[in-house]
Amino acid sequence: MVWTILGWIVFGLIAGFIARAVVPGKDNIGLLMTIVLGVVGSVVGGLIFGVLTVGIRGFQPTGWIGSIIGAIVVLIIYNAVTGRKSRQK
């Protein structure tokens, strides 16, 4: 159980950092929000994968690529909703 939780945290951290690197501009979120972004992105990626392929089968995380794509989507939505994105020119 503890290893599963630690795995999700590390997985979310890596996916969140990659998403933050891909989305242009400076993101004003901390380490905890980056982890949450990655974990939620994994779930969103699973939902997107389910819709595009075999259909949604409940709560289902996906692999690395789906998690990163999901984290990018979540980050873009988060920035749009909160307006926390500061643009660099």
C-alpha positions as CSV (number, residue, x, y, z in Angstrom):
1,M,0.0,0.0,0.0
2,V,2.8,2.5,0.9
3,W,4.7,1.6,-2.2
4,T,1.7,2.1,-4.3
5,I,1.1,5.6,-2.9
6,L,4.8,6.5,-3.3
7,G,4.7,5.2,-6.9
8,W,1.7,7.4,-7.7
9,I,3.5,10.4,-6.1
10,V,6.7,9.8,-8.1
11,F,4.8,9.0,-11.3
12,G,2.7,12.2,-10.8
13,L,5.8,14.3,-10.1
14,I,7.5,13.2,-13.3
15,A,4.4,13.6,-15.5
16,G,3.7,17.0,-14.0
17,F,7.2,18.2,-14.5
18,I,7.1,17.1,-18.2
19,A,3.7,18.8,-18.7
20,R,5.1,22.0,-17.1
21,A,8.1,21.9,-19.4
22,V,5.9,21.4,-22.5
23,V,3.3,24.1,-21.9
24,P,5.0,27.4,-22.7
25,G,5.3,30.2,-20.1
26,K,6.0,30.2,-16.4
27,D,3.8,28.2,-14.2
28,N,3.3,29.5,-10.7
29,I,2.6,26.2,-9.0
30,G,4.6,24.4,-6.3
31,L,5.8,20.9,-6.0
32,L,2.6,19.6,-4.4
33,M,0.4,21.0,-7.2
34,T,2.9,19.5,-9.8
35,I,2.3,16.1,-8.2
36,V,-1.5,16.6,-8.1
37,L,-1.3,17.7,-11.8
38,G,0.5,14.6,-12.8
39,V,-1.8,12.2,-10.9
40,V,-5.0,13.9,-12.1
41,G,-3.4,14.0,-15.6
42,S,-2.9,10.2,-15.5
43,V,-6.6,9.7,-14.7
44,V,-7.6,12.2,-17.4
45,G,-5.3,10.5,-19.9
46,G,-7.0,7.2,-19.0
47,L,-10.4,8.7,-19.7
48,I,-9.2,10.2,-23.0
49,F,-7.6,6.9,-24.0
50,G,-10.9,5.1,-23.1
51,V,-13.0,7.4,-25.2
52,L,-10.7,7.1,-28.2
53,T,-10.3,3.3,-28.1
54,V,-12.3,0.7,-26.1
55,G,-14.7,2.9,-24.2
56,I,-14.6,4.1,-20.6
57,R,-14.3,1.3,-18.1
58,G,-14.4,3.3,-14.8
59,F,-11.4,4.8,-12.9
60,Q,-8.4,3.8,-14.9
61,P,-5.0,5.4,-15.0
62,T,-3.0,5.1,-18.2
63,G,0.7,4.8,-19.2
64,W,3.4,7.5,-19.4
65,I,2.3,9.1,-22.7
66,G,-1.3,9.2,-21.8
67,S,-0.4,10.6,-18.4
68,I,1.7,13.3,-19.9
69,I,-1.0,14.2,-22.4
70,G,-3.6,14.2,-19.6
71,A,-1.3,16.4,-17.4
72,I,-0.9,18.9,-20.3
73,V,-4.7,19.1,-20.7
74,V,-5.2,19.5,-16.9
75,L,-2.5,22.2,-16.7
76,I,-4.0,24.2,-19.6
77,I,-7.4,24.0,-18.0
78,Y,-6.0,24.9,-14.6
79,N,-4.3,28.0,-16.1
80,A,-7.4,29.1,-17.9
81,V,-9.7,28.7,-14.9
82,T,-7.4,30.3,-12.3
83,G,-5.7,32.8,-14.5
84,R,-2.4,32.0,-12.8
85,K,-0.4,31.8,-16.0
86,S,2.1,34.6,-16.4
87,R,3.0,35.3,-20.0
88,Q,6.7,35.7,-20.9
89,K,7.4,38.1,-23.8
